[in-house]
Amino acid sequence: MTLSEGTGLAVPGAATEPPGGAAQKRSWAGESSESVVRNLVLVGVLVALIVIGAVTQPELYSDSTWVWNNMVSILQLASVVGVVTVGMTFVIIGGGIDLSVGAIVALAGVWCTTLATQSYGTIGMIFTAIVVGVSVGLINGVLISYGRLVPFIATLAMLVSARGLAAAISGKQTQISSNAFINSLASDRVLGVPLLVYILAVVAVAGWVLLNRTTFGRRTVAVGGNAEAARLAGIDVKRHTMLLYGLSGLCCGIAAIMLTSQATSAQAAMGNLYELDAIAAAIIGGTLLSGGRGTIVGSILGVLIFATITNLFAINGLSTEAQNMVKGGIIVAAVLVQQFRFKSVTQFIARNRATTTS
Amino acid sequence: MEKTNSDLSRRRLLFGGAAVGAGALLTACTSNEAAPTTAQTKDTGDAQGNAAPGQKVVIGFSAPAADHGWIAAITNNAKAQAQAYSDVEFKSVEAGADAAAQRAALSTLIGQKPTVIVLLPHDGKELNSFGLEAMAAGIPVVNLDRAFPDARAYRTQIKGDNYGMGVAAADYIITQMKVKGVTAPVIGEIAGMDELELTQERSKGFSDTLAAAGFKVANRRAARFTVDSGQQEAAQLLQALPKMDALWNHDDDQGVGVLAAINQAGRSEFIMVGGAGSKQAIETIQADNTVLKATVTYSPSMASSAISLARLIGQNKGMSDLVELQVPKDIVLASETITKGNASAYAKLGF
């Protein structure tokens, strides 16, 4: 039995080659076009935000170097949360949630900037951050898959304990990174773009390929869509779920290096509330919180929208309180829009097409 | 089939071995030995006058669980100062993450009947009732930095001057702008956590003083006293103000991030003033190779002083340089400005 057949049985809408006739093919097309429409709307929102910026600050936007720098600064602001969100998107599509991402970022960041780790140089620091991230993620995964803990509880416990461990390791101090290479990731630019942004791009592309072009991705959608059906179709749901949390941990490890580079230091309090930023970005990007649906492109657009709002409020000198209220409003609006508008519109279009073609 | 099984077990073995090896390597990597935190204490070596050993005092201490340098220094200082006195017994309780947790921890402290309690509350208003309770039970309370609204809730309070910090930062900036001959400077501000009253006081002192000189804050962003939030807010502020003359950052700990953002943006046309007076900031000012030219103090050395005051209260003594026979009720530290010129004198006070 091949795997694509397995996932095809579990979630007809998501398989590349669904067994069955034109009806199923159409539903597949409908779903993919729905996510395209959704992503186009997000792009529209992004453009609208930039236009608002240009209208409110015409003086700043008249300088093309400034505009370029501003784009770069938005991308850089989005880069760390973006990488975390890629991992989070996988976990949510797979039917879980990871509340511990911010804490893992802090723990991996603190662990890779201790004086002992720094003495091993760049490779030692990167190795440490990645291994700590993956290990903590896998611990989450084992607790959830084999310990049968609810993801919310397991990762909530990890949120608390990982921050505790980070505080214990750092002695509650800010640990300065004196590694020139790590620090240069945020300051050095290639073709005018900071290296951090390239890292985000690589992670996002890798995430897209993994989700859309590999059996791992197909299984993720299948497990999140209907775990029991996926199990009956021959997918090792427990093992797969565990790996998803490991993947989220990997993203956190990468993000920890990036954040350490950005702040040229690490401390136990860093990455505060990243879990909420990442979940919010995934949600407004169209990822279904109950699992089984979501796109990497949508999640990245979600992160970019939040970063652009932050930037918009900053360049207009508006307060953080107002900014947070607007962010909350946007999350609610995005979910409302997804629930009502798209489904009906795309269904309407699909139905129309069905009637005209038949 | 069998082959895949053995492959799998070999792979598992390899993975397992790698995991154990990585684990062993990583646990070796948590060491931070080379950086002992030096505390800021009053030397009690001469042991004359008030420093001479006297009646035994049990000091109960509570401060919020530290997640950044300043609070960590508060706890370190209190502990170190208590150890410096042979007649002080130091009982510290973990205050947990919020006011409720601190209240619970403090009630166990009252049960241990300390002579005096030194307390840095999560929030002065929320722990006011505890102060009243302890005072009613006959245990004098020394409030550290976050004032109780009720004067009956404490015997003595010692705190930093948040408003004065803003004033000192603004004064330095005003002087520098006059020296440079800038008449309408663009001034930025990176505040700490905006929901805290102390942040509001700092900002008010800053804007009031600037206003008196005819200047104003062009843009203000609130970070969260953490390095990464400092970097993010500073990066956005720098975008908002393509040309800036001066910048005040409330907290030197988040200032590491602010300086990183400035460096990443390649900006150097302005002067920056820090806040609190961390060792890192003082060294940077001394080196004079960044935009950071000064910092205004909000020193955690107040924790050491609070322990000394608590000891005097417990021994029923006054401050020897003053005429009064008892410790005063209110002490507000002055916010001092550290520049390259006097940095060497302050270097030992950095935390």
Interface residues (C-beta under 8 A of the other chain):
Chain A: L60 D63 W66 N69 N70 S73 Q76 L77 V80 W111 C112 T114 L115 A116 T117 Y120 G124 F127 T128 V131 V132 S135 A167 I169 S170 G171 K172 Q173 T174 Q175 I176 N183 A186 S187 P194 L259 Q262 A263 T264 S265 A266 Q267 A268 A269 M270 G271 N272 T310 N311 A314 I315 N316 G317 S319 T320 E321
Chain B: A19 A22 G23 L26 A28 C29 T30 S31 N32 E33 A34 A35 T37 A65 A66 D67 H68 G69 I71 A72 D194 A218 N219 R220 R221 A222 R224 F225 T226 V227 D228 S229 G230 Q231 Q232 E233 A235 Q236 L237 L238 Q239 A240 P242 D253 V256 G257 L259 A260 A261 N263 Q264 A265 Q280
